[in-house]
């Protein structure tokens, strides 16, 4: 998945990267808090389905206006 932090677009491939990107975001709404809690819980060893974290991260990125695409493989080709 790709999210656009304040300075440039970034690929996010695992929980650590997602948490690192979330810390950089200037807009922190309810979606951001949910995604951050899930990321931190997973990093602490809680058994959280990666798809749940991905969905929360995507929702947070959309909420913040930073979601570029959920999956570059599915992006339309011009």
TANOR-V344516 format. One record per residue. N is the residue number from 1. NEAR is the number of other ideal C-beta (glycine too) atoms within 8 Angstrom. D_FIRST is the distance of its C-alpha to the first C-alpha in Angstrom with 1 decimal. Layout:
N|NEAR|D_FIRST + N|NEAR|D_FIRST
This chain:
1|12|0.0 + 2|11|3.8 + 3|13|6.8 + 4|10|10.3 + 5|11|12.8 + 6|5|16.4 + 7|4|16.9 + 8|5|14.1 + 9|8|10.4 + 10|10|8.5 + 11|7|5.9 + 12|11|5.7 + 13|4|7.0 + 14|6|9.7 + 15|10|11.7 + 16|7|13.7 + 17|11|11.0 + 18|13|9.8 + 19|12|13.5 + 20|8|14.2 + 21|12|12.0 + 22|13|13.5 + 23|6|16.9 + 24|8|16.5 + 25|13|15.9 + 26|4|19.2 + 27|9|18.8 + 28|7|19.1 + 29|9|19.8 + 30|6|20.1 + 31|12|16.4 + 32|14|15.8 + 33|9|18.7 + 34|11|17.6 + 35|15|14.2 + 36|10|16.2 + 37|8|18.9 + 38|12|16.7 + 39|14|15.1 + 40|9|18.7 + 41|9|20.2 + 42|12|18.1 + 43|9|18.9 + 44|6|22.5 + 45|5|22.5 + 46|6|22.3 + 47|3|21.2 + 48|9|18.2 + 49|5|16.2 + 50|8|12.7 + 51|6|11.7 + 52|9|13.6 + 53|15|11.8 + 54|9|8.3 + 55|8|10.2 + 56|12|12.0 + 57|15|9.2 + 58|11|7.9 + 59|11|11.6 + 60|15|12.4 + 61|13|10.2 + 62|10|11.8 + 63|11|15.1 + 64|13|15.1 + 65|6|14.3 + 66|11|11.3 + 67|13|8.5 + 68|8|8.0 + 69|9|6.3 + 70|6|4.7 + 71|7|5.0 + 72|6|6.8 + 73|4|9.5 + 74|6|10.4 + 75|7|10.8 + 76|3|14.6 + 77|3|16.6 + 78|2|19.5
